[in-house]
Amino acid sequence: MTQPRFPLAVLPTPLVRAHRLEEALGLEQALGPVLLKRDDLAGFAVGGNKTRALEYLLGRAVADRCDVLVTGGGPGSNFCPAAAVAARAAGLDCELVVWGDVRGSANLAIAAAAGACLRPTGDQVRETLDAAIEARAAELAAAGRRPFAVPRGGSTPLGAVGFAVAAAELAAQLDRQPALVVLAVGSGGSCAGLLATGPPWPVLGVSVSRPLREITGKVRALAQACAQLLGNPSPCNERLEIVDARGPGFGVASPADRAAARLALHTEGLLLDDTYGAKAFAVLIERVSATSGPVVFWHSGGLVPAVAALGGRL
């Protein structure tokens, strides 16, 4: 079933071979190449892979004649600035419900510069944010506005459609099936979208935010709902594996994570943020030498916090 789309991204994003990374890791030719899916180059503001979900979320908001996007996240959220800029491009206002300290956040500075209204919760609690987003949307509706509420990360069945489309995009770029596709998993929408179309390759999700039982259940449920939305058969959940890479905490990179990010930068020129990219890349390095066949690392973006973190280490 076709869903309304508000075009934002420059697609397809490149799929390139990581020759220097392979050399640095001493990979044997028989193991197959390491391929990089460059969603950091999605081409809309600093949205990275968040742009894919926003195309369909904003598409529905515009089709429903909504006038304000209501969503949220934390100080390090990559979704918040992308949502704020996308809302502006679609002609909607944007309100962001934000947990934590907003001061000094480069991502939230971008959102504010795009005209988003920041509404801090005044606490450090992430778990109640989605309820707060719904409550703010209800207040706006009572005041006569037409809000479109989106949970943190844009992880809804509709948002996952963007990555269901991305799965087909990747399939068209490959000359043979990968042995593994590796990507970071926060709120789960990207991973769920990959599964929704029943891909022939295994998906390794690297959880950076939630315990395994919680995030595995959420991804499976989102994949099922996204598949139903698209009129597809049941998703291939048996191809899903999720590993716990939270380490010292959400948004906090371990020494191994930072070493992985340094290797990515020194070999392939990739900028990886502490919250998502570095943790996922560290897992890729652990797995790739034991995997026979091509391995795809999905670079989701996070360029603003990646650059900010580098500046803090001078």
C-alpha positions, 0 to 999 in steps of 0.5 A: 500500500502506497503511503504519502511521502514528502521528499527530503533526501537525496537517494539512493545514498552511496554503497561503497567498499571499505578497502582501507578498513579491510586492510587495517583489520587484516581481512582475508579476501575469502571473507568478503568485502566490508561495505558502507551504506552512507546514510550520513550522506542522505543530503537533507540538513544533518538528518542522516537516516532520520530523513527516511522516516521523516519523509513518510511522517511529514507526508502523512502530516501534510496529507492530513493538513496538520499545522504543527509537528510535536515530537522530542528527544534528549540533548543528543538527539539526532532526530530533533534537529532533523524533525525541526528542519523537515517540519519547516521545509514542509510548512509546519511549526515544530514543538520539541519536548526535551528531557535533560539539560538543553544548554550547550546542545549543538543538535538542539541549537540547530532545531531552535535555529530552524524555529522549533519551540523547545519545551524542556521537561525539567528532568532526566527521565527518557521513559516518560517522554512519549507520554509528554509528547502526546500530552502536549499534542492534546493541549495544542488540539484543545487550543484549535491547532492540528498537531501531528505527534511523533514519539522520540526517534520517529519510530512508528510503523509509518516512520519504519516505512522509510527503511522498508524502502531503504531495504529495496534500495540496498538490494538494488545496489548489491551484486551479491547477498550480504552475510550480515547487515549491521546498524545501530538501534535506538528506538528501533524504527530503522531496524524494524523497517529493514525487516518489514519487507522480508530481506534475504540477509541477516540483520544485526542490530546494535542496541545503544539505548534499551535492554535486549528484551525491551528493544527486541520486542519493540523491533519485532512489533514495529516490523509486523505493524510496518509490514501490515501497513505496506500489505506485505507478508509477515516480516522475517523476524528470524533473521534478526539478532540484537546485541547489547552495546550500551556499555557505560550508558546511553550516549557514553562511548567506552574506550573500545567504542572510541578506538573503533571510531578512530579506526573508522576516521583514519581508514575510511574518513567516517565521522561516528558519534558516541551515541550510535555510530561508534558503538555499532562500528565496534560491534562490526569490528568484532564480528567481521573477521568471523563472517564469511561473505560481504558485511554491510555497515549502515552509517546512520549519520550523527555528524553534529554530535560527532564533530562536537565530541571531537572538539571537546577532546582538544 
